[in-house]
Amino acid sequence: MRKPLLALLVAACVTPAFAQDKTVNLKVSIWLPPAHPLVPSTQAWAKDIEKASNGTIRMTIFPSEQLGKAFDHYDMARDGIADVTYVNPGYQPGRFPIIAAGQLPFTFNDGKKGTLALNEWYHKYAAKEMKDTKLCFAFIHDPGALHGKKKIVVPSDLQGVKVRPAQSTIGEMVKLLGGTNVQASAPEARDAIERGVADEITFPWGSVFLFGIDKVTKYHMDVPLYTTVFTYNINLKAYNGMSDAQKKVIDDHCTPEWASKVVDPWNEFEFNGRAKMKALKDHEVYSLTPDQLAQWKKATEPLKASWADGVKKAGGDPVAIEADLQAALKKFDAAY
């Protein structure tokens, strides 16, 4: 009798914490096309969550704006249209002023290290700035540049030029330098240039090919001008409705390390796009001289003051927030 009793006790000890949990089915909305590197890496993340939860958390990935437009993805997470969404905070100017610090020109030198720095820094502030969703993680793509029909060398060259900015801070830069902003999400960008609605675009290198923008541009500025910040946000009702064990699985997959795992393939893809562009005979990839680069840095200085004003209006302390960001950048050697 002792052996069966011992076996039962051992079995009881190793019974998964999820045995009594209801299966949770989550919709994950990504507005990128299936060919984008972020889609398969997110699918791998979802599969690991399913495995870690003993099959009680299942995720279905919906790419290509199937559940809603790119601009709406934060509200989709808030309202439960999707349970997890891929958000570009810069698509809604002024709404998320703190994280916009990561969108200032010449901030990051590298997508991988920058993602680790951004995560460590922004989790401290997301509970307030994105309070009606749960932030899973934040990340950036490898630094992008200016691409277009015209060779833009110094800031004054943007005077009167129509530019599709990658995010709101770059949009502010365009206006500051006398250009005109053309609002278009990434999936709409090629069409805007092809129809002459936009002349230039700020975009990461690999995605220029993915979205067909190489077909409508010729000149490419070889400088890490900017990055775009992104977040994965979770619907609070979906998260709060899980068991403690299921919540722990989600939390364990919302770490800087997992952010890096999910975004590393994308960063590599974007980084390799630069060499691919340089190899094309009908495209010109051009560098800036030290003097030209200095002109860009000086011309974009007012953007930091504008960011600070936005943070103040939202009740934040821009000096302390920026000091925290600089500390994270230094820790991960991610500063430009």
NORNOR-V809391 format. One record per run of one state. SS is the DSSP state (H for helix, E for strand, L for the rest). FROM is the first residue (numbers start at 1). TO is the last residue. If there is no record, write none. Layout:
SS/FROM/TO  SS/FROM/TO
This chain:
L/1/1  H/2/14  L/15/23  E/24/29  L/30/36  H/37/52  L/53/56  E/57/62  L/63/69  H/70/79  L/80/83  E/84/87  L/88/88  H/89/91  L/92/98  H/99/103  L/104/107  E/108/108  L/109/110  H/111/129  L/130/133  E/134/140  L/141/143  E/144/148  L/149/154  H/155/158  L/159/161  E/162/164  L/165/167  H/168/176  L/177/179  E/180/181  L/182/185  H/186/194  L/195/199  E/200/203  L/204/204  H/205/210  L/211/212  H/213/215  L/216/218  E/219/221  L/222/225  E/226/226  L/227/228  E/229/234  L/235/235  H/236/240  L/241/243  H/244/252  L/253/255  H/256/278  L/279/283  E/284/286  L/287/289  H/290/299  L/300/301  H/302/313  L/314/317  H/318/331  L/332/334  E/335/335  L/336/336
